[in-house]
Amino acid sequence: MKRNQKILTFLLACFSLAVFFFFGTKEKSTRIYGEIINPINDTIRIYNSDTIFTFVLDKENKFDYKFDWPSKKSSDYFNFFHGLELTRMYISKGDNIGLSLNTKIFDESISYSDSDESSFLAWKYLEMEKNGPTDFNVEENEFYAFLSKMFEKTEQKLLKFRFKNSDFYQNEREEIENIKSYLSKRYNQMKDLPKKGELAIDFTFPNQNGKYISLTDLKGKIVYVDIWATWCGPCKAEIPYLKRLQEEFSDDDLIFLSISVDEKEDKQKWLQMIKEKNLGGIHLHTSGWDNELTKNYAINGIPRFMLFDRESKVISTDALRPSSKGVRDLLNQALSSQL
């Protein structure tokens, strides 16, 4: 073979090899496609802790979205968000997952193709929603027997799926143990809560001027407590309803006590919001979530409302919100000492 032919052959071989590595080993893009029945709007979001993808439905309420894998991990949990609801998915690099749902029966209607991982998550969250523990006021033996039966069913279901991703099974096993631990902790917290008619667990926090006020300082009055924060959207949504209640019950023997769980560094935001929105009632500040109130009253989410009678006894540690239909009846009954 002549020298020029050898060089040409070598170059062609190198070019072929380069083409192979560039095209032959390039990972396929990840694809999520499907249909939304009765869509709330035309927007869909898929996101995890690192990234968010936003895309729109077509005229037939379908979507087909491809994206480059955003993480160093080969698989991860993602949230699929539409309207005001979301579902959790498990996506691996290069996946081709189909999804359909009907917003009128969101969780019940979710269906996946080519993703046993996401199908299991849809089943698990629906099962927890329908059959998870809702009553913590039962005997300990009864509660733990129920918990054991519930998770035995979950573990059996986990074994029936054929997961493509080897990490998913172990992740879910760990998640089951985490949920068990959380529910056990929650049960013990709720068990120790003061019941209706029992003396409240007292608490003390400073107001805007640094004066410390306790629940027991307000004896002789009905006390409607609002636990909130300036960063909490649902809390702020209750403000107009709360102000309306304060106006309606302004001449009654009722005190509105708002307690902020904003962090110490956000105290100025708290003070500013009280002033800007002209918030009435008594305002106290806890300097953060980790405090005697959230611990003693098993508060794991806000807004949370509580109601105490004139002797600082419990009427409800999870009272109706200001926006709730029956809240005025509740307050009137408390004022007339019918509770």
DRENDO-1510 file (C-alpha; in Angstrom, 1 decimal, always signed):
<recs>
REC; n; res; u; v; w
REC; 1; MET; +0.0; +0.0; +0.0 .
REC; 2; LYS; +1.4; +3.4; -0.9 .
REC; 3; ARG; +2.2; +5.9; +1.8 .
REC; 4; ASN; -0.6; +8.3; +0.8 .
REC; 5; GLN; -3.1; +5.4; +0.9 .
REC; 6; LYS; -2.0; +4.4; +4.3 .
REC; 7; ILE; -2.4; +7.9; +5.6 .
REC; 8; LEU; -5.9; +8.2; +4.1 .
REC; 9; THR; -6.9; +4.8; +5.6 .
REC; 10; PHE; -5.7; +5.9; +9.0 .
REC; 11; LEU; -7.6; +9.2; +8.8 .
REC; 12; LEU; -10.8; +7.5; +7.8 .
REC; 13; ALA; -10.4; +5.0; +10.7 .
REC; 14; CYS; -9.9; +7.9; +13.1 .
REC; 15; PHE; -12.9; +9.7; +11.7 .
REC; 16; SER; -15.1; +6.6; +12.0 .
REC; 17; LEU; -14.0; +6.1; +15.6 .
REC; 18; ALA; -14.8; +9.7; +16.4 .
REC; 19; VAL; -18.2; +9.4; +14.8 .
REC; 20; PHE; -18.9; +6.3; +16.9 .
REC; 21; PHE; -17.9; +7.9; +20.2 .
REC; 22; PHE; -19.9; +11.1; +19.4 .
REC; 23; PHE; -23.1; +9.6; +18.2 .
REC; 24; GLY; -22.9; +5.9; +19.2 .
REC; 25; THR; -22.3; +6.6; +22.9 .
REC; 26; LYS; -24.2; +9.8; +23.3 .
REC; 27; GLU; -27.0; +9.3; +25.9 .
REC; 28; LYS; -30.5; +9.8; +24.6 .
REC; 29; SER; -32.3; +12.8; +25.9 .
REC; 30; THR; -34.9; +12.2; +28.7 .
REC; 31; ARG; -38.5; +12.4; +27.5 .
REC; 32; ILE; -41.7; +13.0; +29.4 .
REC; 33; TYR; -44.9; +13.0; +27.4 .
REC; 34; GLY; -48.6; +12.6; +27.9 .
REC; 35; GLU; -52.0; +14.2; +28.4 .
REC; 36; ILE; -53.9; +16.3; +30.9 .
REC; 37; ILE; -57.6; +15.8; +31.0 .
REC; 38; ASN; -59.6; +18.9; +32.2 .
REC; 39; PRO; -56.4; +21.0; +32.5 .
REC; 40; ILE; -56.5; +23.9; +35.0 .
REC; 41; ASN; -54.1; +26.0; +32.8 .
REC; 42; ASP; -51.6; +25.3; +30.0 .
REC; 43; THR; -48.5; +25.1; +32.2 .
REC; 44; ILE; -46.7; +22.1; +33.5 .
REC; 45; ARG; -43.6; +22.1; +35.7 .
REC; 46; ILE; -41.2; +19.2; +36.5 .
REC; 47; TYR; -38.7; +20.0; +39.2 .
REC; 48; ASN; -36.4; +18.7; +41.9 .
REC; 49; SER; -34.1; +20.5; +44.4 .
REC; 50; ASP; -31.6; +21.4; +41.6 .
REC; 51; THR; -33.6; +22.4; +38.6 .
REC; 52; ILE; -37.0; +23.2; +37.1 .
REC; 53; PHE; -38.5; +22.6; +33.7 .
REC; 54; THR; -41.5; +24.5; +32.5 .
REC; 55; PHE; -43.5; +23.6; +29.4 .
REC; 56; VAL; -47.0; +24.1; +27.9 .
REC; 57; LEU; -49.8; +21.9; +26.7 .
REC; 58; ASP; -50.7; +21.9; +23.0 .
REC; 59; LYS; -54.2; +22.5; +21.7 .
REC; 60; GLU; -55.2; +18.9; +22.4 .
REC; 61; ASN; -54.0; +19.2; +26.0 .
REC; 62; LYS; -51.0; +17.0; +25.3 .
REC; 63; PHE; -47.3; +17.5; +26.0 .
REC; 64; ASP; -44.1; +16.0; +24.8 .
REC; 65; TYR; -41.0; +17.4; +26.4 .
REC; 66; LYS; -37.3; +16.3; +26.0 .
REC; 67; PHE; -34.5; +17.7; +28.2 .
REC; 68; ASP; -30.9; +17.1; +28.8 .
REC; 69; TRP; -30.3; +15.4; +32.1 .
REC; 70; PRO; -29.6; +18.1; +34.8 .
REC; 71; SER; -27.9; +16.1; +37.5 .
REC; 72; LYS; -24.7; +14.2; +38.2 .
REC; 73; LYS; -26.9; +11.5; +39.6 .
REC; 74; SER; -28.2; +9.0; +37.1 .
REC; 75; SER; -31.7; +9.0; +38.7 .
REC; 76; ASP; -33.7; +11.3; +41.0 .
REC; 77; TYR; -37.1; +12.1; +42.5 .
REC; 78; PHE; -39.0; +14.9; +40.7 .
REC; 79; ASN; -42.3; +16.7; +41.3 .
REC; 80; PHE; -44.8; +17.0; +38.5 .
REC; 81; PHE; -46.9; +20.1; +39.1 .
REC; 82; HIS; -50.0; +21.3; +37.3 .
REC; 83; GLY; -52.7; +23.7; +38.6 .
REC; 84; LEU; -52.5; +23.5; +42.4 .
REC; 85; GLU; -51.6; +19.9; +42.7 .
REC; 86; LEU; -48.5; +17.8; +42.2 .
REC; 87; THR; -47.4; +14.2; +42.1 .
REC; 88; ARG; -44.0; +12.7; +42.6 .
REC; 89; MET; -42.1; +10.9; +39.9 .
REC; 90; TYR; -38.8; +8.9; +39.7 .
REC; 91; ILE; -36.9; +9.7; +36.6 .
REC; 92; SER; -33.6; +8.2; +35.3 .
REC; 93; LYS; -31.3; +9.6; +32.6 .
REC; 94; GLY; -32.6; +8.6; +29.2 .
REC; 95; ASP; -36.1; +7.6; +30.4 .
REC; 96; ASN; -39.1; +7.7; +28.0 .
REC; 97; ILE; -42.1; +8.1; +30.4 .
REC; 98; GLY; -45.7; +8.6; +29.5 .
REC; 99; LEU; -48.1; +10.2; +31.9 .
REC; 100; SER; -51.8; +10.9; +31.9 .
REC; 101; LEU; -54.1; +12.4; +34.6 .
REC; 102; ASN; -57.5; +14.0; +35.0 .
REC; 103; THR; -57.4; +17.0; +37.3 .
REC; 104; LYS; -60.9; +16.3; +38.6 .
REC; 105; ILE; -59.6; +13.1; +40.3 .
REC; 106; PHE; -55.9; +14.0; +40.3 .
REC; 107; ASP; -54.3; +11.3; +42.4 .
REC; 108; GLU; -56.8; +8.6; +41.5 .
REC; 109; SER; -56.3; +9.1; +37.8 .
REC; 110; ILE; -52.5; +9.2; +37.4 .
REC; 111; SER; -51.2; +6.6; +35.0 .
REC; 112; TYR; -47.7; +6.0; +33.8 .
REC; 113; SER; -46.1; +4.0; +31.0 .
REC; 114; ASP; -42.6; +2.7; +31.1 .
REC; 115; SER; -42.0; +3.7; +34.7 .
REC; 116; ASP; -42.8; +1.2; +37.4 .
REC; 117; GLU; -40.9; +3.5; +39.8 .
REC; 118; SER; -43.4; +6.4; +39.2 .
REC; 119; SER; -46.3; +4.0; +39.2 .
REC; 120; PHE; -45.3; +2.7; +42.6 .
REC; 121; LEU; -45.0; +6.2; +44.0 .
REC; 122; ALA; -48.5; +7.1; +42.6 .
REC; 123; TRP; -49.9; +4.0; +44.3 .
REC; 124; LYS; -48.1; +4.7; +47.6 .
REC; 125; TYR; -49.3; +8.3; +48.0 .
REC; 126; LEU; -52.8; +7.4; +47.1 .
REC; 127; GLU; -52.7; +4.6; +49.6 .
REC; 128; MET; -51.3; +6.9; +52.3 .
REC; 129; GLU; -54.0; +9.5; +51.6 .
REC; 130; LYS; -56.9; +7.0; +51.7 .
REC; 131; ASN; -55.7; +4.6; +54.4 .
REC; 132; GLY; -53.0; +6.4; +56.3 .
REC; 133; PRO; -53.5; +7.2; +60.1 .
REC; 134; THR; -55.9; +10.1; +60.6 .
REC; 135; ASP; -56.8; +9.4; +64.2 .
REC; 136; PHE; -54.0; +9.6; +66.7 .
REC; 137; ASN; -56.4; +9.4; +69.7 .
REC; 138; VAL; -56.4; +5.7; +69.9 .
REC; 139; GLU; -54.7; +3.2; +72.2 .
REC; 140; GLU; -51.0; +2.6; +71.6 .
REC; 141; ASN; -51.5; -1.1; +70.7 .
REC; 142; GLU; -54.2; -0.3; +68.2 .
REC; 143; PHE; -52.1; +2.4; +66.6 .
REC; 144; TYR; -49.0; +0.3; +66.1 .
REC; 145; ALA; -51.0; -2.7; +64.9 .
REC; 146; PHE; -52.6; -0.4; +62.3 .
REC; 147; LEU; -49.2; +1.0; +61.3 .
REC; 148; SER; -47.7; -2.5; +61.0 .
REC; 149; LYS; -50.5; -3.7; +58.7 .
REC; 150; MET; -50.3; -0.6; +56.6 .
REC; 151; PHE; -46.6; -0.9; +55.9 .
REC; 152; GLU; -46.8; -4.6; +55.4 .
REC; 153; LYS; -49.1; -3.9; +52.5 .
REC; 154; THR; -46.7; -1.3; +51.1 .
REC; 155; GLU; -43.7; -3.6; +51.3 .
REC; 156; GLN; -45.6; -6.4; +49.6 .
REC; 157; LYS; -46.6; -4.0; +46.8 .
REC; 158; LEU; -42.9; -2.8; +46.5 .
REC; 159; LEU; -41.8; -6.4; +45.8 .
REC; 160; LYS; -44.4; -6.8; +42.9 .
REC; 161; PHE; -43.0; -4.1; +40.7 .
REC; 162; ARG; -40.0; -4.6; +38.4 .
REC; 163; PHE; -37.9; -1.5; +38.7 .
REC; 164; LYS; -35.4; -0.6; +36.1 .
REC; 165; ASN; -33.3; +1.4; +38.6 .
REC; 166; SER; -31.6; -0.7; +41.2 .
REC; 167; ASP; -31.3; +2.2; +43.7 .
REC; 168; PHE; -35.0; +2.8; +43.8 .
REC; 169; TYR; -36.0; -0.3; +45.8 .
REC; 170; GLN; -33.4; +0.6; +48.5 .
REC; 171; ASN; -34.5; +4.2; +48.5 .
REC; 172; GLU; -38.1; +3.3; +49.1 .
REC; 173; ARG; -37.2; +0.8; +51.8 .
REC; 174; GLU; -35.4; +3.6; +53.6 .
REC; 175; GLU; -38.4; +5.9; +53.0 .
REC; 176; ILE; -40.7; +3.4; +54.6 .
REC; 177; GLU; -38.6; +3.3; +57.7 .
REC; 178; ASN; -38.5; +7.1; +57.8 .
REC; 179; ILE; -42.3; +7.4; +57.5 .
REC; 180; LYS; -42.7; +4.8; +60.3 .
REC; 181; SER; -40.3; +6.8; +62.5 .
REC; 182; TYR; -42.2; +10.1; +61.7 .
REC; 183; LEU; -45.6; +8.6; +62.4 .
REC; 184; SER; -44.5; +7.0; +65.7 .
REC; 185; LYS; -43.0; +10.4; +66.8 .
REC; 186; ARG; -46.2; +12.2; +65.7 .
REC; 187; TYR; -48.3; +9.7; +67.7 .
REC; 188; ASN; -46.3; +10.3; +70.8 .
REC; 189; GLN; -46.5; +14.1; +70.3 .
REC; 190; MET; -50.3; +14.0; +69.8 .
REC; 191; LYS; -50.7; +11.6; +72.8 .
REC; 192; ASP; -49.2; +14.2; +75.1 .
REC; 193; LEU; -51.3; +17.1; +73.8 .
REC; 194; PRO; -53.7; +18.6; +76.4 .
REC; 195; LYS; -57.2; +17.4; +75.6 .
REC; 196; LYS; -60.4; +19.4; +75.5 .
REC; 197; GLY; -61.2; +20.7; +79.0 .
REC; 198; GLU; -57.7; +20.2; +80.3 .
REC; 199; LEU; -55.4; +23.0; +81.3 .
REC; 200; ALA; -53.3; +24.4; +78.4 .
REC; 201; ILE; -49.6; +24.1; +78.4 .
REC; 202; ASP; -48.5; +27.7; +79.1 .
REC; 203; PHE; -46.2; +29.6; +76.8 .
REC; 204; THR; -44.5; +33.0; +76.9 .
REC; 205; PHE; -43.1; +35.2; +74.2 .
REC; 206; PRO; -42.2; +38.9; +73.6 .
REC; 207; ASN; -44.4; +41.3; +71.8 .
REC; 208; GLN; -43.3; +44.1; +69.4 .
REC; 209; ASN; -42.0; +46.2; +72.3 .
REC; 210; GLY; -40.1; +43.3; +74.0 .
REC; 211; LYS; -42.7; +42.8; +76.7 .
REC; 212; TYR; -43.2; +39.1; +77.6 .
REC; 213; ILE; -46.8; +37.9; +77.5 .
REC; 214; SER; -48.0; +34.4; +78.6 .
REC; 215; LEU; -51.3; +32.6; +77.7 .
REC; 216; THR; -52.1; +32.6; +81.4 .
REC; 217; ASP; -51.8; +36.4; +81.5 .
REC; 218; LEU; -54.9; +36.4; +79.4 .
REC; 219; LYS; -57.1; +34.5; +81.9 .
REC; 220; GLY; -60.7; +35.7; +82.0 .
REC; 221; LYS; -60.8; +36.0; +78.2 .
REC; 222; ILE; -61.4; +33.6; +75.4 .
REC; 223; VAL; -58.2; +33.4; +73.4 .
REC; 224; TYR; -58.1; +32.6; +69.7 .
REC; 225; VAL; -54.5; +31.8; +68.7 .
REC; 226; ASP; -53.0; +32.1; +65.2 .
REC; 227; ILE; -49.5; +30.5; +64.6 .
REC; 228; TRP; -48.1; +32.0; +61.4 .
REC; 229; ALA; -45.1; +33.5; +59.6 .
REC; 230; THR; -44.5; +36.2; +57.1 .
REC; 231; TRP; -43.1; +33.7; +54.6 .
REC; 232; CYS; -46.2; +31.4; +54.8 .
REC; 233; GLY; -48.5; +31.9; +51.8 .
REC; 234; PRO; -51.6; +30.1; +53.4 .
REC; 235; CYS; -51.0; +32.1; +56.6 .
REC; 236; LYS; -51.2; +35.4; +54.7 .
REC; 237; ALA; -54.2; +34.2; +52.8 .
REC; 238; GLU; -56.1; +34.0; +56.2 .
REC; 239; ILE; -55.3; +37.6; +57.1 .
REC; 240; PRO; -58.3; +39.3; +55.5 .
REC; 241; TYR; -60.6; +36.7; +57.1 .
REC; 242; LEU; -58.9; +37.2; +60.5 .
REC; 243; LYS; -59.3; +41.0; +60.3 .
REC; 244; ARG; -62.9; +40.6; +59.5 .
REC; 245; LEU; -63.4; +38.4; +62.6 .
REC; 246; GLN; -61.6; +41.0; +64.7 .
REC; 247; GLU; -64.0; +43.7; +63.5 .
REC; 248; GLU; -67.1; +41.5; +64.1 .
REC; 249; PHE; -66.0; +40.5; +67.6 .
REC; 250; SER; -64.3; +43.8; +68.6 .
REC; 251; ASP; -66.8; +44.4; +71.5 .
REC; 252; ASP; -66.7; +40.8; +72.8 .
REC; 253; ASP; -64.7; +39.1; +75.5 .
REC; 254; LEU; -62.4; +37.6; +72.9 .
REC; 255; ILE; -58.6; +38.1; +72.4 .
REC; 256; PHE; -56.9; +37.5; +69.1 .
REC; 257; LEU; -53.4; +36.3; +69.7 .
REC; 258; SER; -51.0; +36.0; +66.7 .
REC; 259; ILE; -47.7; +34.2; +67.3 .
REC; 260; SER; -45.0; +34.4; +64.6 .
REC; 261; VAL; -42.5; +31.6; +64.1 .
REC; 262; ASP; -40.3; +33.9; +61.9 .
REC; 263; GLU; -36.6; +33.5; +62.6 .
REC; 264; LYS; -34.8; +36.1; +64.7 .
REC; 265; GLU; -33.2; +37.6; +61.6 .
REC; 266; ASP; -36.6; +38.1; +60.1 .
REC; 267; LYS; -38.0; +40.0; +63.0 .
REC; 268; GLN; -38.0; +43.3; +61.0 .
REC; 269; LYS; -40.2; +41.7; +58.3 .
REC; 270; TRP; -42.6; +40.7; +61.0 .
REC; 271; LEU; -42.8; +44.2; +62.5 .
REC; 272; GLN; -43.1; +45.7; +59.0 .
REC; 273; MET; -46.0; +43.4; +58.0 .
REC; 274; ILE; -47.9; +44.2; +61.3 .
REC; 275; LYS; -47.6; +47.9; +60.5 .
REC; 276; GLU; -48.3; +47.7; +56.7 .
REC; 277; LYS; -51.3; +45.4; +57.0 .
REC; 278; ASN; -52.6; +47.2; +60.1 .
REC; 279; LEU; -52.9; +43.8; +62.0 .
REC; 280; GLY; -54.9; +43.9; +65.1 .
REC; 281; GLY; -54.8; +41.8; +68.3 .
REC; 282; ILE; -51.8; +40.9; +70.3 .
REC; 283; HIS; -48.7; +39.9; +68.5 .
REC; 284; LEU; -45.8; +37.7; +69.8 .
REC; 285; HIS; -42.6; +36.6; +68.2 .
REC; 286; THR; -40.9; +33.2; +68.9 .
REC; 287; SER; -37.6; +33.8; +67.1 .
REC; 288; GLY; -37.9; +30.6; +65.1 .
REC; 289; TRP; -39.7; +27.3; +64.6 .
REC; 290; ASP; -37.9; +25.4; +67.3 .
REC; 291; ASN; -39.7; +26.6; +70.4 .
REC; 292; GLU; -41.8; +25.5; +73.4 .
REC; 293; LEU; -45.1; +26.2; +71.5 .
REC; 294; THR; -44.4; +24.1; +68.4 .
REC; 295; LYS; -43.0; +21.3; +70.6 .
REC; 296; ASN; -45.7; +21.2; +73.3 .
REC; 297; TYR; -48.6; +21.5; +70.7 .
REC; 298; ALA; -47.1; +19.2; +68.1 .
REC; 299; ILE; -47.2; +21.9; +65.4 .
REC; 300; ASN; -45.7; +20.6; +62.2 .
REC; 301; GLY; -47.3; +23.0; +59.8 .
REC; 302; ILE; -48.8; +26.5; +59.6 .
REC; 303; PRO; -51.2; +28.2; +59.7 .
REC; 304; ARG; -52.4; +26.6; +62.9 .
REC; 305; PHE; -55.2; +28.0; +65.1 .
REC; 306; MET; -56.1; +27.1; +68.7 .
REC; 307; LEU; -58.8; +28.2; +71.1 .
REC; 308; PHE; -58.7; +28.5; +74.9 .
REC; 309; ASP; -61.4; +29.3; +77.4 .
REC; 310; ARG; -61.4; +31.9; +80.2 .
REC; 311; GLU; -59.6; +29.6; +82.5 .
REC; 312; SER; -56.8; +28.8; +80.0 .
REC; 313; LYS; -58.3; +25.4; +79.3 .
REC; 314; VAL; -58.3; +23.8; +75.9 .
REC; 315; ILE; -61.3; +24.2; +73.6 .
REC; 316; SER; -59.3; +23.1; +70.6 .
REC; 317; THR; -55.7; +22.7; +69.7 .
REC; 318; ASP; -56.5; +22.5; +66.0 .
REC; 319; ALA; -59.3; +25.1; +65.7 .
REC; 320; LEU; -61.2; +26.2; +62.5 .
REC; 321; ARG; -59.4; +28.8; +60.4 .
REC; 322; PRO; -60.9; +32.3; +60.0 .
REC; 323; SER; -61.8; +31.4; +56.4 .
REC; 324; SER; -63.8; +28.3; +57.6 .
REC; 325; LYS; -67.6; +28.4; +57.4 .
REC; 326; GLY; -68.3; +27.4; +61.0 .
REC; 327; VAL; -65.7; +29.6; +62.8 .
REC; 328; ARG; -68.2; +32.2; +63.9 .
REC; 329; ASP; -70.4; +29.6; +65.6 .
REC; 330; LEU; -67.3; +28.2; +67.3 .
REC; 331; LEU; -66.3; +31.6; +68.7 .
REC; 332; ASN; -69.9; +32.5; +69.7 .
REC; 333; GLN; -70.2; +29.1; +71.5 .
REC; 334; ALA; -66.9; +29.7; +73.3 .
REC; 335; LEU; -68.1; +33.2; +74.4 .
REC; 336; SER; -71.4; +31.8; +75.7 .
REC; 337; SER; -69.4; +29.1; +77.5 .
REC; 338; GLN; -71.2; +26.3; +75.7 .
REC; 339; LEU; -68.0; +24.4; +75.0 .
</recs>
